[in-house]
């Protein structure tokens, strides 16, 4: 059995974020639980369909980080993963 491994090291990081579906404009308040070079894990995030192009805004200590991404996996009750890219 092949074990799935992340492409890059994940760092524990908990912060509120705003996840916006670029097609519909719908936004939801979520949390990130970790970050990596390629993206973040969004909790709960399971309401966002696989493949959805998103804008992610993470607020931390008075600063806001914004990037565009795409949902690359969804775990029922366990969140989704956003692959972040700078467009």
C-alpha positions as CSV (number, residue, x, y, z in Angstrom):
1,X,0.0,0.0,0.0
2,X,1.4,3.4,-1.0
3,X,1.5,6.0,1.8
4,X,0.5,9.5,0.8
5,X,3.0,12.1,1.8
6,X,2.8,15.9,1.5
7,X,4.9,17.5,-1.2
8,X,6.5,19.8,1.4
9,X,6.9,20.0,5.1
10,X,3.7,21.2,6.9
11,X,4.0,23.6,9.8
12,X,1.4,23.8,12.5
13,X,-0.3,27.2,12.2
14,X,-3.8,28.0,13.4
15,X,-5.4,31.3,12.2
16,X,-8.7,32.5,10.9
17,X,-9.2,32.8,7.2
18,X,-11.8,33.9,4.7
19,X,-12.2,31.4,1.8
20,X,-14.0,32.9,-1.2
21,X,-15.2,30.9,-4.2
22,X,-14.0,32.9,-7.2
23,X,-16.9,31.7,-9.5
24,X,-19.8,32.4,-7.1
25,X,-18.3,35.0,-4.8
26,X,-19.6,33.0,-1.8
27,X,-17.3,33.5,1.2
28,X,-17.0,31.4,4.3
29,X,-15.0,32.0,7.6
30,X,-12.8,29.0,8.3
31,X,-9.5,28.3,10.0
32,X,-6.2,27.0,8.8
33,X,-4.4,24.3,10.9
34,X,-1.2,24.1,9.0
35,X,0.8,25.7,6.2
36,X,3.3,24.5,3.6
37,X,5.2,25.8,0.7
38,X,2.3,24.7,-1.6
39,X,-0.8,25.5,0.4
40,X,-2.8,25.0,3.6
41,X,-5.3,22.8,5.3
42,X,-8.7,24.5,5.8
43,X,-11.0,23.4,8.7
44,X,-13.8,22.6,8.4
45,X,-13.7,23.4,4.7
46,X,-15.7,20.3,3.7
47,X,-18.5,22.4,2.1
48,X,-16.1,23.6,-0.7
49,X,-16.2,21.3,-3.7
50,X,-13.0,19.7,-5.1
51,X,-11.5,21.8,-7.9
52,X,-13.0,25.1,-6.7
53,X,-10.8,28.1,-7.5
54,X,-10.5,30.2,-4.4
55,X,-9.1,33.4,-2.8
56,X,-7.7,32.8,0.6
57,X,-7.2,35.6,3.1
58,X,-5.4,34.6,6.3
59,X,-5.5,37.1,9.2
60,X,-2.7,36.9,11.8
61,X,-1.4,39.4,14.4
62,X,-3.0,42.3,12.5
63,X,-1.6,41.3,9.1
64,X,-3.5,39.8,6.2
65,X,-2.0,37.4,3.7
66,X,-4.0,36.9,0.5
67,X,-3.4,34.3,-2.3
68,X,-5.3,32.5,-5.0
69,X,-5.6,28.7,-4.9
70,X,-7.7,25.7,-5.8
71,X,-9.2,23.0,-3.6
72,X,-7.1,19.8,-4.2
73,X,-8.7,17.5,-1.7
74,X,-11.8,17.3,0.6
75,X,-12.1,15.2,3.7
76,X,-15.6,14.7,5.0
77,X,-15.7,16.3,8.4
78,X,-11.9,16.8,8.2
79,X,-11.3,19.8,6.0
80,X,-10.0,20.5,2.6
81,X,-6.6,21.3,1.1
82,X,-5.9,24.4,-1.0
83,X,-3.0,24.5,-3.3
84,X,-2.0,28.1,-3.3
85,X,-0.5,29.9,-6.2
86,X,0.3,33.6,-6.8
87,X,-1.5,34.8,-10.0
